[in-house]
């Protein structure tokens, strides 16, 4: 029983560390990745750089707006026919 408690503590520590990394250090929403996004890139190419978007509006006339990140640190991209037409960033 004495060996189980340190193993549980270690497991909890590892889970906490991975959670923290997922929330902060491993974020793809950064200046370097923003600079990789170019007008004319396909949606699939952008997802290759930034990962799946946090939100995407339903397409209207082959136009959709997608956002990566949160309200204070974000990258927004407007796609027309699944091609980057416009991009902006905040807090990166």
PyMOL commands that place a pseudoatom at each C-alpha (Angstrom):
pseudoatom trace, name=CA, resn=UNK, resi=1, chain=A, elem=C, hetatm=0, pos=[0.000, 0.000, 0.000]
pseudoatom trace, name=CA, resn=UNK, resi=2, chain=A, elem=C, hetatm=0, pos=[2.892, 2.379, 0.735]
pseudoatom trace, name=CA, resn=UNK, resi=3, chain=A, elem=C, hetatm=0, pos=[4.152, 2.068, -2.872]
pseudoatom trace, name=CA, resn=UNK, resi=4, chain=A, elem=C, hetatm=0, pos=[0.757, 2.906, -4.343]
pseudoatom trace, name=CA, resn=UNK, resi=5, chain=A, elem=C, hetatm=0, pos=[0.495, 6.391, -2.816]
pseudoatom trace, name=CA, resn=UNK, resi=6, chain=A, elem=C, hetatm=0, pos=[3.783, 7.717, -4.324]
pseudoatom trace, name=CA, resn=UNK, resi=7, chain=A, elem=C, hetatm=0, pos=[2.757, 6.274, -7.704]
pseudoatom trace, name=CA, resn=UNK, resi=8, chain=A, elem=C, hetatm=0, pos=[-0.601, 8.056, -7.506]
pseudoatom trace, name=CA, resn=UNK, resi=9, chain=A, elem=C, hetatm=0, pos=[1.137, 11.312, -6.592]
pseudoatom trace, name=CA, resn=UNK, resi=10, chain=A, elem=C, hetatm=0, pos=[3.529, 10.879, -9.524]
pseudoatom trace, name=CA, resn=UNK, resi=11, chain=A, elem=C, hetatm=0, pos=[0.652, 10.172, -11.893]
pseudoatom trace, name=CA, resn=UNK, resi=12, chain=A, elem=C, hetatm=0, pos=[-1.235, 13.264, -10.698]
pseudoatom trace, name=CA, resn=UNK, resi=13, chain=A, elem=C, hetatm=0, pos=[1.902, 15.369, -11.151]
pseudoatom trace, name=CA, resn=UNK, resi=14, chain=A, elem=C, hetatm=0, pos=[2.444, 14.088, -14.699]
pseudoatom trace, name=CA, resn=UNK, resi=15, chain=A, elem=C, hetatm=0, pos=[-1.191, 14.749, -15.626]
pseudoatom trace, name=CA, resn=UNK, resi=16, chain=A, elem=C, hetatm=0, pos=[-0.950, 18.284, -14.233]
pseudoatom trace, name=CA, resn=UNK, resi=17, chain=A, elem=C, hetatm=0, pos=[2.241, 18.975, -16.162]
pseudoatom trace, name=CA, resn=UNK, resi=18, chain=A, elem=C, hetatm=0, pos=[0.766, 17.782, -19.448]
pseudoatom trace, name=CA, resn=UNK, resi=19, chain=A, elem=C, hetatm=0, pos=[-2.380, 19.824, -18.842]
pseudoatom trace, name=CA, resn=UNK, resi=20, chain=A, elem=C, hetatm=0, pos=[-0.339, 22.932, -18.153]
pseudoatom trace, name=CA, resn=UNK, resi=21, chain=A, elem=C, hetatm=0, pos=[1.714, 22.418, -21.316]
pseudoatom trace, name=CA, resn=UNK, resi=22, chain=A, elem=C, hetatm=0, pos=[-1.429, 21.923, -23.358]
pseudoatom trace, name=CA, resn=UNK, resi=23, chain=A, elem=C, hetatm=0, pos=[-2.868, 25.187, -22.057]
pseudoatom trace, name=CA, resn=UNK, resi=24, chain=A, elem=C, hetatm=0, pos=[0.236, 27.336, -22.393]
pseudoatom trace, name=CA, resn=UNK, resi=25, chain=A, elem=C, hetatm=0, pos=[3.547, 26.266, -23.860]
pseudoatom trace, name=CA, resn=UNK, resi=26, chain=A, elem=C, hetatm=0, pos=[2.332, 24.051, -26.684]
pseudoatom trace, name=CA, resn=UNK, resi=27, chain=A, elem=C, hetatm=0, pos=[-0.074, 26.563, -28.146]
pseudoatom trace, name=CA, resn=UNK, resi=28, chain=A, elem=C, hetatm=0, pos=[0.125, 26.975, -31.905]
pseudoatom trace, name=CA, resn=UNK, resi=29, chain=A, elem=C, hetatm=0, pos=[-1.264, 30.499, -31.555]
pseudoatom trace, name=CA, resn=UNK, resi=30, chain=A, elem=C, hetatm=0, pos=[1.974, 32.465, -31.739]
pseudoatom trace, name=CA, resn=UNK, resi=31, chain=A, elem=C, hetatm=0, pos=[3.714, 35.046, -33.937]
pseudoatom trace, name=CA, resn=UNK, resi=32, chain=A, elem=C, hetatm=0, pos=[5.894, 32.481, -35.701]
pseudoatom trace, name=CA, resn=UNK, resi=33, chain=A, elem=C, hetatm=0, pos=[2.916, 30.423, -36.855]
pseudoatom trace, name=CA, resn=UNK, resi=34, chain=A, elem=C, hetatm=0, pos=[0.902, 33.535, -37.727]
pseudoatom trace, name=CA, resn=UNK, resi=35, chain=A, elem=C, hetatm=0, pos=[3.735, 34.644, -40.015]
pseudoatom trace, name=CA, resn=UNK, resi=36, chain=A, elem=C, hetatm=0, pos=[3.587, 31.257, -41.794]
pseudoatom trace, name=CA, resn=UNK, resi=37, chain=A, elem=C, hetatm=0, pos=[-0.005, 31.875, -42.866]
pseudoatom trace, name=CA, resn=UNK, resi=38, chain=A, elem=C, hetatm=0, pos=[-0.098, 33.482, -46.302]
pseudoatom trace, name=CA, resn=UNK, resi=39, chain=A, elem=C, hetatm=0, pos=[-2.935, 34.764, -48.460]
pseudoatom trace, name=CA, resn=UNK, resi=40, chain=A, elem=C, hetatm=0, pos=[-3.883, 32.011, -50.897]
pseudoatom trace, name=CA, resn=UNK, resi=41, chain=A, elem=C, hetatm=0, pos=[-3.087, 29.068, -48.608]
pseudoatom trace, name=CA, resn=UNK, resi=42, chain=A, elem=C, hetatm=0, pos=[-5.691, 26.323, -48.437]
pseudoatom trace, name=CA, resn=UNK, resi=43, chain=A, elem=C, hetatm=0, pos=[-7.697, 25.515, -45.319]
pseudoatom trace, name=CA, resn=UNK, resi=44, chain=A, elem=C, hetatm=0, pos=[-5.818, 22.206, -45.024]
pseudoatom trace, name=CA, resn=UNK, resi=45, chain=A, elem=C, hetatm=0, pos=[-2.438, 23.980, -45.128]
pseudoatom trace, name=CA, resn=UNK, resi=46, chain=A, elem=C, hetatm=0, pos=[-3.542, 26.358, -42.350]
pseudoatom trace, name=CA, resn=UNK, resi=47, chain=A, elem=C, hetatm=0, pos=[-4.761, 23.438, -40.224]
pseudoatom trace, name=CA, resn=UNK, resi=48, chain=A, elem=C, hetatm=0, pos=[-1.334, 21.854, -40.787]
pseudoatom trace, name=CA, resn=UNK, resi=49, chain=A, elem=C, hetatm=0, pos=[0.279, 24.923, -39.196]
pseudoatom trace, name=CA, resn=UNK, resi=50, chain=A, elem=C, hetatm=0, pos=[-2.232, 25.892, -36.486]
pseudoatom trace, name=CA, resn=UNK, resi=51, chain=A, elem=C, hetatm=0, pos=[-4.194, 22.700, -35.891]
pseudoatom trace, name=CA, resn=UNK, resi=52, chain=A, elem=C, hetatm=0, pos=[-7.987, 22.570, -35.906]
pseudoatom trace, name=CA, resn=UNK, resi=53, chain=A, elem=C, hetatm=0, pos=[-9.682, 25.920, -35.235]
pseudoatom trace, name=CA, resn=UNK, resi=54, chain=A, elem=C, hetatm=0, pos=[-11.430, 26.592, -31.933]
pseudoatom trace, name=CA, resn=UNK, resi=55, chain=A, elem=C, hetatm=0, pos=[-14.401, 28.037, -33.793]
pseudoatom trace, name=CA, resn=UNK, resi=56, chain=A, elem=C, hetatm=0, pos=[-15.553, 28.329, -37.386]
pseudoatom trace, name=CA, resn=UNK, resi=57, chain=A, elem=C, hetatm=0, pos=[-18.688, 30.080, -38.541]
pseudoatom trace, name=CA, resn=UNK, resi=58, chain=A, elem=C, hetatm=0, pos=[-20.974, 28.217, -40.887]
pseudoatom trace, name=CA, resn=UNK, resi=59, chain=A, elem=C, hetatm=0, pos=[-19.969, 29.004, -44.481]
pseudoatom trace, name=CA, resn=UNK, resi=60, chain=A, elem=C, hetatm=0, pos=[-21.996, 31.702, -46.254]
pseudoatom trace, name=CA, resn=UNK, resi=61, chain=A, elem=C, hetatm=0, pos=[-21.527, 31.933, -50.015]
pseudoatom trace, name=CA, resn=UNK, resi=62, chain=A, elem=C, hetatm=0, pos=[-18.291, 29.901, -49.759]
pseudoatom trace, name=CA, resn=UNK, resi=63, chain=A, elem=C, hetatm=0, pos=[-16.936, 32.299, -47.111]
pseudoatom trace, name=CA, resn=UNK, resi=64, chain=A, elem=C, hetatm=0, pos=[-16.177, 31.294, -43.511]
pseudoatom trace, name=CA, resn=UNK, resi=65, chain=A, elem=C, hetatm=0, pos=[-14.364, 32.883, -40.586]
pseudoatom trace, name=CA, resn=UNK, resi=66, chain=A, elem=C, hetatm=0, pos=[-12.299, 30.709, -38.259]
pseudoatom trace, name=CA, resn=UNK, resi=67, chain=A, elem=C, hetatm=0, pos=[-10.570, 31.533, -34.987]
pseudoatom trace, name=CA, resn=UNK, resi=68, chain=A, elem=C, hetatm=0, pos=[-7.700, 29.840, -33.161]
pseudoatom trace, name=CA, resn=UNK, resi=69, chain=A, elem=C, hetatm=0, pos=[-7.000, 30.672, -29.519]
pseudoatom trace, name=CA, resn=UNK, resi=70, chain=A, elem=C, hetatm=0, pos=[-9.042, 32.667, -27.016]
pseudoatom trace, name=CA, resn=UNK, resi=71, chain=A, elem=C, hetatm=0, pos=[-10.517, 36.152, -26.749]
pseudoatom trace, name=CA, resn=UNK, resi=72, chain=A, elem=C, hetatm=0, pos=[-7.214, 37.628, -25.526]
pseudoatom trace, name=CA, resn=UNK, resi=73, chain=A, elem=C, hetatm=0, pos=[-4.769, 35.645, -27.700]
pseudoatom trace, name=CA, resn=UNK, resi=74, chain=A, elem=C, hetatm=0, pos=[-6.069, 34.706, -31.117]
pseudoatom trace, name=CA, resn=UNK, resi=75, chain=A, elem=C, hetatm=0, pos=[-5.580, 34.287, -34.827]
pseudoatom trace, name=CA, resn=UNK, resi=76, chain=A, elem=C, hetatm=0, pos=[-8.575, 34.911, -37.095]
pseudoatom trace, name=CA, resn=UNK, resi=77, chain=A, elem=C, hetatm=0, pos=[-8.664, 33.881, -40.731]
pseudoatom trace, name=CA, resn=UNK, resi=78, chain=A, elem=C, hetatm=0, pos=[-11.303, 34.480, -43.388]
pseudoatom trace, name=CA, resn=UNK, resi=79, chain=A, elem=C, hetatm=0, pos=[-11.506, 31.750, -46.008]
pseudoatom trace, name=CA, resn=UNK, resi=80, chain=A, elem=C, hetatm=0, pos=[-13.133, 32.225, -49.405]
pseudoatom trace, name=CA, resn=UNK, resi=81, chain=A, elem=C, hetatm=0, pos=[-13.639, 28.921, -51.229]
pseudoatom trace, name=CA, resn=UNK, resi=82, chain=A, elem=C, hetatm=0, pos=[-11.365, 27.270, -48.601]
pseudoatom trace, name=CA, resn=UNK, resi=83, chain=A, elem=C, hetatm=0, pos=[-8.516, 29.689, -49.429]
pseudoatom trace, name=CA, resn=UNK, resi=84, chain=A, elem=C, hetatm=0, pos=[-7.065, 32.323, -47.064]
pseudoatom trace, name=CA, resn=UNK, resi=85, chain=A, elem=C, hetatm=0, pos=[-8.365, 35.739, -48.097]
pseudoatom trace, name=CA, resn=UNK, resi=86, chain=A, elem=C, hetatm=0, pos=[-7.634, 37.707, -44.914]
pseudoatom trace, name=CA, resn=UNK, resi=87, chain=A, elem=C, hetatm=0, pos=[-5.922, 37.175, -41.542]
pseudoatom trace, name=CA, resn=UNK, resi=88, chain=A, elem=C, hetatm=0, pos=[-5.561, 39.031, -38.275]
pseudoatom trace, name=CA, resn=UNK, resi=89, chain=A, elem=C, hetatm=0, pos=[-4.147, 38.445, -34.820]
pseudoatom trace, name=CA, resn=UNK, resi=90, chain=A, elem=C, hetatm=0, pos=[-4.571, 39.720, -31.283]
pseudoatom trace, name=CA, resn=UNK, resi=91, chain=A, elem=C, hetatm=0, pos=[-2.305, 39.337, -28.276]
pseudoatom trace, name=CA, resn=UNK, resi=92, chain=A, elem=C, hetatm=0, pos=[0.427, 37.327, -29.943]
for i in range(1, 92): cmd.bond("trace and resi %d" % i, "trace and resi %d" % (i + 1))
show_as sticks, trace
zoom trace
